[in-house]
């Protein structure tokens, strides 16, 4: 069960422990600072910011409790009731804090300290970055409640021949096939089965013009989980890109997630509106430069048949060993976050315009091939003679804008 926690926060600049459990009228997504349209420095939004919240548990009958933040820039330190749950790196990716055993029926007290200061050990930082990162809890927050045995991760693959393959993982990270499945199209039950594989007859494929989406309802230990899927094949061959066996020229744009004044703290409606604007331009693919982006934006791309190439955080710079370790973690987290989107056709797994680093990019490729071998990897560079470890060689021509692109 999902309990949104996006309203009635107290907020202050700096570390303010007295905000623990206080209610006010700040809502999420929230920019830590309101900035002018132009003429300001990235140093203006670097600092520590405090968010306090008091809330009741809407599902006290479910014992497992997980606090889920979809995105906060950059690090999150969580205090809950009388417990210090430590600090985690979010940036462009979700973070979870285990609240099991700590949540009360009434009067829970939450304090989130957000540290937006650039850290040279965390991508994309360490040198010049050609985009602004802003600050605050800029994506939604929720409390996830489960029974003691639950599914911690689900990966659904569906191809143009109607075959569905599901990878379901329990709370300990072990694969399970003990799931009941129901497939719906427009609220109509199409098929039901037990287990992780099935082939559906007479399916409607997912295309640019008719991006047909099905709803998959999975039941495990009495809990229901919902996933959206599209039956489609995305193939990259030497002569181009093929969608469901049909060669298609990809014409697209790069997308940054930020807006004037409030930075990255855009509501779901604005994320969706961006996808519609791209669709109206007549393009058919978006590259999410240069970091993972909002689930609300990706979900709208699913609905519109607007294909997506995502990208790990970074720009030109590769840091030291700790920096690389964090990037490997970011890679795995990005793939798990986005691999259920039918709009996604390739993973951008090279720091944009970075130098070659065989060991680093070989490790990144191995992570992708383990977590989702069904999609291709792409790497973008801006110099010739670069080693290619990715499936697709991407190149930014010198002297030309990298904003529009065609494949």
Buried (B, 14 or more C-beta within 10 A) or exposed (E): BEBEBBEBBBBBEEBBEEBBBBBBEBEBBBBBBEBEEEEEEEEEBBBBBBBBBBBEBEBEEBEBBBBBBBBBBBBBBBBBBEEEBEEBBBBBBBBEBEBEEBBEEEEBBBBBBBBBBBBEBBBBBBEEBEBBBBBBBBBBBBBBBBBEBBBBBBBBBBBBEBBBBBBBBBBEEEEBEEBEBBBBBEEEEBBEBEEBEBEBEEBBBBBBEEBBBBBBBBBBBEBEBEBBBBBBBBBBEEEEBBBBEEEBEBBBBBBBBBBEEBBBBBBBEBBBBBBEEBBEEEBBBBBBBBBBBBBBBBBBBBBBBBBBBBBBBBBBBBBEEEBBEBBBBBBBBBBBBBBBBBBBBBBBBBBBBBEBBEEBBEBBBEBBEEBBEEBBBBBBBBEEEBEEBBBBEBBBEEEEEBEEBEB
